[in-house]
């Protein structure tokens, strides 16, 4: 899945240049926070989700390939993974993890090993 993991799927209805910061983020089983940052880098697009009080302010990186739908009307990003999968993902630290190959591999292993 690593190759597909880092690009927004066509079905997500992502529009290049869209500003997703502040959008609510919904996992397949409920709300998990808000988009704190997003990228549209070729081969490495992702969202940084601030989980807020749900997981004590944890910030996590979610590969764009897990986005199932972007609803601009309700300003909501829906993910094709569960709250537990997001909760169990490695913490994200801005300025440290964006270009850290070991961290990116951890993210790939975490989401590639999920049960579908």
Long-range contacts (C-beta under 8 A, 24 or more apart in sequence): 1-65, 1-108, 1-111, 1-112, 2-108, 2-112, 4-65, 5-63, 5-64, 5-65, 5-66, 5-108, 5-111, 5-112, 6-43, 6-44, 6-45, 6-46, 6-63, 6-64, 6-65, 7-42, 7-43, 7-45, 7-64, 7-65, 8-40, 8-45, 8-64, 8-65, 8-67, 9-65, 9-67, 9-68, 11-68, 11-69, 12-64, 12-67, 12-68, 12-69, 12-70, 13-69, 13-70, 14-40, 14-64, 14-67, 14-70, 15-70, 15-72, 16-40, 18-70, 18-72, 20-47, 20-70, 20-77, 22-75, 23-70, 23-75, 23-76, 23-77, 24-74, 24-75, 24-76, 24-77, 25-49, 25-62, 25-76, 25-77, 25-78, 25-79, 26-76, 26-77, 26-78, 26-79, 27-79, 27-81, 27-82, 27-83, 27-85, 27-86, 28-68, 28-78, 28-79, 28-80, 28-81, 28-82, 29-82, 29-83, 30-83, 32-79, 32-83, 32-86, 32-87, 35-77, 37-94, 38-64, 40-64, 44-104, 47-77, 48-92, 48-94, 49-86, 51-86, 51-87, 54-83, 55-87, 58-87, 58-91, 59-91, 59-92, 59-93, 59-94, 60-86, 60-89, 60-90, 60-91, 60-92, 61-89, 61-90, 61-92, 61-97, 61-103, 61-107, 62-86, 62-89, 63-107, 63-108, 63-111, 66-111, 81-111, 81-114, 85-110, 85-111, 85-114
